[in-house]
Amino acid sequence: MINPTQIQPKMPVVCSKGGQFAKVDHVEGKQLKLAKDDKGQHHYIPLDWVSTVDDKVHVDRPGDEAMKAWTTSPGGDAE
């Protein structure tokens, strides 16, 4: 289990293939709120997806899969 206090605003969020697909806004409960995208929309992913944290937040799935499953509201049903 990762330590959520390691996750800081503006950290890159990278997928299991190493590509960046988002930046951190902040940790919100058991979710990671991502910075607004080009359309001004925040997205949320579960902290359970985070595999490691160093200078980046690494998630356990490919970016396209993560983006299909993220939610646009806190407490949403991301899978």
N, C-alpha and C positions, 0 to 999 in steps of 0.2 A: 504494500500500500504506500502510496506517495504521501508526502507531507504537503498539504495545500498551502502552507505558509511560504513554501519555496516559490510558488507561482506569483509573478509580479506583473503589473500592467505593462502592456506593449511587448511582452515576450512573444516571439514567433511560435506558432503552433504548427508542428510538422507531422506528417502522416507516417505510416509504417514504411513507406518507400522513400522517405527523406525529404519530400517536397513540402514547402510551406503552403498552407491553405487558409490561414487566419492569423490574427494577433489577439492576445489576451486583452480584455477590458478589465475584468476582475473575477475573483471567485465569489460565487453567490450560493451559499448553502452547499449542497452536494453537486453543484453544477459549475461549469466554467462559462462565464458570459464572454463572448467574443466581441471584439471591436466591430463597429459598424462596417458593413461592406460598401461597395460603390453606390448602392441604392439607398444607403442610410439605414439599413436594417441590422439590428443585433441578432445573433444566433447563440444558442445554448447547446452545450454538450455535457454529458455526465462526467464527473470526475473519474468514474470507473473506467472510462476509456483511456485515461492517462497512464502510460506505462512507466515513463521516467521523466525527470525534470533535471536539466542542467542549465545551459544558457538558453535552452528552448524547451517547450513543452512537447513531448513526444506522445502521440496517441497510437493505439494498437491496431489501427485499420488504415486502409488506403484513403486518401483524401476525397476521392469521388464518392466512396461509400459513406464517409463521415458527413459530407455535405448533403447527401440524400436523406440521412437520418437525423440531422440536427433539427432543433426546434426554434421557433421564433418567439416563444414566450417561456418564462421561468416555469419550471415544473411540468414542461411538456413531455410528451411520450417519445423521447428518443430511444432507439433500440440499440 
